[in-house]
Amino acid sequence: MTKRIPFIAGNWKMNLDHQQGIALVQKLDWTLKDAAHNYADAEVAVFPGFTSLRSIQTLIDADGLEIKLGAQDISAYDSGAYTGEVSGQALKKLAIDYVLIGHSERRQYHNETDEVVQAKVAAAFRHNLVPVICVGETLEELEAEGAAAVPVRQTLAALAGHDALGEFVIAYEPVWAIGTGQIATPEQAASVAKKIRDAIATEFSEDVANKTRILYGGSVKAANVAGFLRSPEVDGVLVGGASLDAVEFSGIARFQKHLDL
Ligand code: 13P
C-alpha cells in the first residue's frame, strides 16, 4: 500500500497582510527547526491570501524553507476578461503547489456549486497544481442525511468528467465544526474519510483511493489533533484559526509527538 505522508495545512482565510504573513512563516520555520521537525514525517503548507503569496514565495525560495505554499482559490478560466479572478498559470508561476477549492465559505458566500468546483479542479489539473477539494455537510444536512452522504456526493462531483485525474487531496470539513469549537469526534471523521475513500475506489480505482490523502478540518488545535491522526483513514488536517499562531500550528504539525500520550 502507498505510504501517505501526513499533510498539515493552514488556511489563513482573510487574515494577515503580507508583512504579518512573512513574520508568521519565519516564526513557524524557526519553531519547527527548533523542534527538529522532519518534513518527511509531516508535510506543512500555508494558504495565505493572494496579496501575500509573492512575498512568502520569495521568503521560501531565498531561505530554502521546506514549508509549502498554497492558494485559497483558483479561476476556472485560464485567462481573459474575468475581473478579479486569479489564473492557474499565475499561481504556478509563484511556485505554488496546492490550491484550496470549494471551501464551504466559498460554496456558501460565493455560490460555488459542484459544477464550479469541478471546473476549478479541472483548471488546477491543467496547471499542475494539486487541488485540495473541500467537502462537508451542514448541520441540516447532517440531520437529514447523516454525515457521509454530502461529502461523498461533493467528492464525486468534483472528480467527475476529467480526462485524467492528477494528484488531489480531499479535506472533509463538516460546516457545523468550522470556527465553532464544536468539533467532530475522531470516530466521525475517520468514518466519513473511509466512506469517501471507498467511493473513490469504487468510482476510480483502489490505487487512486490508496494514494489520496483525506484530511479533517474544523476547530483543530494542538490539543485535539492527535485524536484525528491516530486513525489510518485520516491523513492530515486543514486548520483555520489555529494556523494563525505559529507556536500552536507547529504543535499541530508535530502531532506525532502526542500520539503516544
Ligand atoms: P477552523 O480551524 O477555524 O475551525 O477552520 C477550519 C477551516 O475552515 C479550515 O479550512
Residues whose N, C-alpha, C, O or C-beta is under 5 A from the ligand:
A	BS01	13P	N11 A177 I178 G179 T180 G217 G218 S219 V220 L238 V239 G240 G241 A242
